[in-house]
Amino acid sequence: MAATVLAGRVVDAAGAPVAGATVSFASAPGSVPDIAGLSAADGRFVLDAPQPGRYVIAVRDAGGASAEVAVDVGAVPPDEVEIRLVR
């Protein structure tokens, strides 16, 4: 099975996009590379989920705000995930 692309958007408490936030897997159903991505200027990010199962995406910005969200990956890619950072 090919990797599933997990797409999402990082926003602040007011819903504004957060650029440059570190996005990575906090947990996964199997081994995943220890690689983090950064959110773009519009807050968007993508991560590759190599196999089906539950993934926890962790996000942290330069100011220390953070959040985690669980996403279930199956045969159909999940909808875009919105991750709201909290301080």
HELIX and SHEET records of a PDB file:
SHEET    1   A 3 ARG A  44  ALA A  49  0                                        
SHEET    2   A 3 THR A   4  VAL A  11 -1                                        
SHEET    3   A 3 VAL A  81  ARG A  84  1                                        
SHEET    1   B 4 GLY A  37  LEU A  38  0                                        
SHEET    2   B 4 THR A  22  SER A  27 -1                                        
SHEET    3   B 4 GLY A  53  ARG A  60 -1                                        
SHEET    4   B 4 SER A  66  VAL A  73 -1                                        
END                                                                             
